[in-house]
Amino acid sequence: MPSDWKEIRLGDVIKVEHGWPFKSEHFSTELTGKPIVVSIGNFVYTGGFRFDSSEVNEYRDSFPERFLLQGGDVLLVMTCQTDGGEILGIPARIPDDGRRYLHNQRMGRVVLKEPDQVSRDFLYYVFLWREFNEELVASSSGTKIKHTAPSRIEAFKFQLPPLNEQKAIADALSALDRKIELNRRMNRTLRHMVATLFKSWFVDFDPVVAKAAGRTPYGMDDATTALFPDGFEESELGPIPRGWKVESLDRTAEFLNGLAMQKFPARSGEESLPVIKIAELRAGSSTGADRASRDVPKEYVVDTGDLLFSWSGSLVVDIWTGGKGALNQHLFKVTSEKWPKWFVYRWLLEHLPDFQGTAADKATTMGHIRRHHLSEAKVILPTSELIDEASRICGPWLEKRIANSLEIESFATLHDELLPELLSGEIRLSDAEKQVSKVL
């Protein structure tokens, strides 16, 4: 431990304030500019917020002004519904995006008492430290639902470096976080670009509509325009572009159902595979997954770039980027020899809301769909020449998204390795900065 670091309690430099019990009857998912009530469901469980992918509620009633948050404020989760208490103390910063946010109950707002001694950005990484979480879990109350409190958070002891070193440590870790977030934004853009082209060409048939009306499709060159027909014909789904056809979803790809991987237990001392279940697919990572023997038949081994579809529970469709793993039951590995991956992926996403509705209607303990639902789901197939042109555009977008995801995994791994070493003083800051500079 460096000699100029000193042991302190969090309570020496911060206080943690409770939120207010906003009443759910005044919540609204319609966003009109009123303040947004921050909920635990808005947190990313590795730190940060996910307002763009979780339910967001405005508050349509009066409230005490002191619970209006400011951009940059740090909130900590103080209630966890899992037995392990994994998210106790997880932090997130309020975005400075022009919207107003409200400090809800079950989370603590961090207020600096000694801003000349401690960096709020440095403390953010202290809150992400496994040692911090483990102490909160050990001191928590409750069994099924675990609770912590401001006093327990403030009691955490750690070694505080000088302020300039705190800022340098936060800068090194923040550089990785920024790159991770940049890649995530790029992937959201890429997903949107593929979805926009797919909907325009293969769902709304915009180029065909334009040609049928005697117009040139907007922004399209002559060669691509020529690949679209100039009229429609009747089908079981109604009018579709002339020369195209309707097919069942399960005729466009093979849906390989996974195995009960407990039948392939990992043997001590031997190499094994992580078991890819619904939770791993949702997280996009196999970290902490169960293990299976490498005796798993090769067709049930998944790898980066595979298209996976969970057909029970929450129903998720995504491109797997977490490396090799063993395909568990309740998951399909979706492959097609004739149709490109991005095209099958988009059709699965097109039908996903209906599949989710079917699963919800049948749900008792865990809803699901059956094989016949794949047969009943219809897709519209264009000519091979047109799909080749669409793949020329969309294929590289998908590959770039996969590459970005692999970078995210690499940056996140380095981040997770450096964070405890930097906070404990086990690694010199200059060495950490060199490691970060190599990958950025």
N, C-alpha and C positions, 0 to 999 in steps of 0.2 A: 504494500500500500504506500503510495507517495507520501512523503512526510508532511506536505502542506495541505493534505486533506484532513478534515475534522469530522468527527462523529456528531450528528445532530438528530433530533426528532423532526419529523415533518411539521409537527405543531410549533416548532421554533420559528419557522419561516412562512407558514401558511395557516389559514383556517378554512374549514370546509363547512359550507352552509347548506342547510336542507332546502328542498324545493317546496312548492305549494300544491295542494291536492285539487288540481283543476277538474271540474265536473264533466264527465263524459257526455252528458246530455247536451252540452254546449259545443261539442266537437262537430266539425264538418270537413269532409274530404274535398269539398269544392273549394278551390283556392281562389280567393278574391282579393288578397293583399292584407288580410288580417293576420295577427300574430299566429305563429305555428307552435303548437305544444310539442316539445321534444319528448319522445318516449324511448324506453329501453329498446324497443324494436327498431329504432332508427340507428342504433349503434352497429358498427362492424365489430365483430368479436375479437379482432386482432388490433383494434384501435381505429378511431375515426367514425364518421357518420356515413350512412348510405341513404340519404334522403331521396335519391333518384331511383332506388329500387325497393323501397319500403313504403308502407302507408303513412301518409302525412296528413295531419289534422289541424285545421285552423280552430281558433277559439272565438266563439261568438257571444261572449259575455264580458263583463268587467272583471278586473283582477288587480291585485296590489302591484303598483309600478315597480317595486323592488325586485320582482320576479321576471322583469324584462331583461333578457341577456344582451350582452354586447359582443360584437365580432371579436374572436380570439379568446373568449372565455372558455375555460376548460371545465367539462363536466365529467364526473366519475360515476360509474354504475355502482349502486349500493344494494341491489337485490338480484339474486341469481336463482333460477328455477331448476338448475341441474344439481345433482347430488355433489358433484365435485367443486361447485362454486367457481367454475373456470372464468367467469366474466366479472367477478367482484373486483372493483377498482379499475376496470378498463376505461381509458380516457377517450375523449373526443373534443375537438375544438369547434366552437360555434363559427360557421362561415361568415365572412364579411361580404355578403352577396346582395345586400339591399333589402333582404327580407328580415322580419322581426321574429325572434324565437323566445319561447317562454320556458322558465325553469320549473319543470314538473317534479312531483314527489318521486322518491326512490332513487334519486341521483343527487350527488353533491357538487356544488360549485366551488372551485378552488379560488381563494382570494389570497394574494400575496401580502404577507405582513412585513417582509423585509426585501423589497425589490432591489436594494443595493447589494444584497448578499446572494440572491438566488435568481436563476433564469427560469421563467415559466416554460420555455421550450425544453430546457434540460429536465425539469420536473415531469414533463409529459412522458419522457422515456423512462424515468423512475417508475411512473405509474404502469408502464408496460412491462416492467421487470418481473420475471417469474417469482422472485423472492418476495416482492410486494404482494402479489396475489396470494401466495402461499400463506403469508402471515395473516392476511385478511380472512382467508378460509379457516385457518386454525382458531381465530378469535371470533368467528361469526356465530350468530344465533340462528335457531331454526334447524330443521332436519331436511324435509323435502325441499323447502324454499329457504335459501340461506340469505341472511341479512348482515350487512356491516353498518357502521355508524361513523359520523365525523370523528368522534373521540378515538375510535380504533384506527382510522386512517391516520390521524395526527400522531398516533403513538409509534408509527413505524420509524425505526432508526436506520440510518445509512451514513456512508462516508460522503461528505460534500467537498468537491474540489473547489479551487478558487474560481471566481466568477468568469474570468476569461477562458479558463479551461472548460467550464460548464458550457459556455457558448460554443466552443470549438467542437466538443463532443456532440452537442445538439446539431451543429451544422453538418457534421459527417453523417450522422444518421438521417438527417432531413434530406440530404442529397439523394440517398437511396429511396426515401419515401416519395420525393418529387418525381424521380424517374419511374417508379412503380405507378404512381398516379397518372403520369403522362402516357404510359403505355396503356393503362386502363381506359383513358379517354380516347386514345387512338382506336382501341378495340371497339369501343361503343360507336365511334364514327364508322368504322369498317362494317360493323353489323348493320348499322342504319343504311349504309350505301347498298349493301347486298339486298336488304329487305325492300328498299325503295325500288331497285331495278326489278326484283322478282315480282312485286305487287303490280308494277306498271305493265310489265310484259306478259306475265302469266296468270294474273288474277283479274286485273281491270282491262287488259288487252288494249291499252292506250294506243299503240301503233296501228292496230287493226281498225280501231274506231276512227282514227284520223284518216287512214287510207280509204275506208268505206265512205267517208264524208268528202273525199276528194282533196284532203289536205296532206301535207308532208308531215310526218311525225316530228315533233319538236326535238331539236338537237341531235338528229340522227343522220348519218351519212347515207348516200344512195345505196351502197352495197348492203348495209344492214337493213335499210328500209325494204329492199327487195326480198328479204328473207321472210317477211310477214305477208300473209294473205290480205286481200282487200275486201273481205266479207266474212260472213258467219254462216254456220249450218247448225241445225238442231241436234241436240244430244240429250241423254238422260238428265243432264244438269242444266238444260236450257241451251241457249245459243253459245257456241264456242267457235273460235277461229276455224275457217274452212281448212280441212286437211289435218287438223289436230285430232286427238282421240282422248277418250276418258278411260281411266284404268283404276283398279283398286290399288290402294296404297301398298298392300303386301305383295303385289305383283311387280312393283318397281324395285324392291330390295329384299334381301334376306334378313329376317329378324331372329337372331340367335339368342335364345334365352340362357341366362347364366346358370351355374350349378350351385348346389348347397356346399359351400366351400369348407364347412366343418368336416366334410368327408375327406378332405385333403389337408390334414393338420400339418403344420410346419414342424420339422424335426429339429431338436436342439443341436446346434453346432453346424447345421447345414444352411445353405442359401435358401431364401424363401421369397415369396411374392406378397406384396400388400393386397388385401382383399378389397376390391372396389365395390362398395355398396352404395345405396342411395345417398347416404350422408357424404361420402367421398365425392360423388358426382356433383352434389350441390356445392361443396366447398372447392371443387376443382383441384383437390390435393389428396394424397394418400398418407399424409403425416398422421401418425398415431393409429393407422388402420390395423385391423387384425392381419395375421399372416397365414399364408397357405403354402403347402409344399410345391416345389417346382415340377411335381409329377402331374400337375393340372394339364389336361389335354391342350395342345397348342392352340386349337381354335378358340379356346376360352381364355386365352391370354390377350389382354388389351394393351395398347401402346399409344403414345402421343399421336394425335391425329385421328383416332378412331371416333366414330359417331356412336354415342350411347344414349339410350332412352329408358328411363325408369318407368315401368308400366303399372306400378302400384304406389301407394302412399301419396306423395306430393306431385308425382309425375313431372319429370324434368327431362329436357332434351338438350344435349350440348356436345361440343367437340372436346374430347378428353385431352388434356395436356399434362397430365401428372406422371407420365412415364409408364413403364411396364407394371401390370397388375393382373390379378385373377378376377374374372367376371363372375360376380355373385348372382344368385337367383334374384328375380324381380327386376333385372336389368337386361335389356336387349343390346347386343352389338349389331349395328345396322350397316350392312355392306351391299353394294350394288355393282354388278359387272357392266351394266349398260348406261346407267344414269350417274352423273357426277355427284360427289358427296354434298357439295353445297346445295344442289337442287333438291335432293332427298331431304336434307336438313331443313330447308325452307318449307317444304310441304309438311313435314312433321310439325314444325312450329305453327303452320297454318291451321292444322287440325288440333293442336294441343289444347286450346280452350274447350273444345267439344269433348275431348278425352277426359279432361279434368272434371268437366261437368258430369260425365258418365260415372267417373270414379266417385265423385261426391254423392251422387244419387244412390249408389250401391253401398256406401260406406257404413260399416258397423264398427269395426276396430281399425281396418285399413282398407280404403277403397282401391279399386283396380279396374283395369280394362281387360278384355279377353281377345283372343286371336280374331274372332269374328268382327270385332270393332275395327281392326285393321283392314279387313276385307270390305267393310261397309264404307270406310272412308275413301273418297274418290279424289284422284288427282287428274289434272289436265296436262297432256303430254304434247309438246310441239314437235316439229321436224328435227331430225338429227343435225341438220345444217344450222338451225337457229340455236339449238342447245350448245353446239360447238362455239358459236359466236358469244353467247352469254357466258360460257365457261372461260373464254379468253379474257373476259373482263372480271368475272367474279372469282375465278380460281385463284389468281394472285392475291386478291383481297383476303381470301380465307387463309392462304399460306402465310401472309403477313400477320394476320391475327394470331395464328398458332405460334409464329416466331416471337411475337410480342409477349404472349403468355409464358413462353419458356424463359424469356428474359425476366419477366415478373417473378417467376419461381426462383431464378438464380439470385436476383436482387434481394428477395425476401429471405432466402436462406442466409445470405451474407449478413443481412440486417440482424437476423435472429442470433447469429453467431457472435457478432460484434457487440450487441447491446449489453449482455451481461459482463463481457470482458471489459468494456469501457467503464461501466458503472462500478465495477469492483476494483478497478485499477490494475487488472491482470495483464492488460496490453497497453503499450505506449500509444498515445494519440497519434504520433507521427506514423507508426506502423499501420494503424487503422486507416488513416487518410490515404496511405499508399495503396492499400487494398481496395478502397472505394474508388480511387482515381483509375485503377486498372480496368474496372468494369463499366465505368461511365463514359 
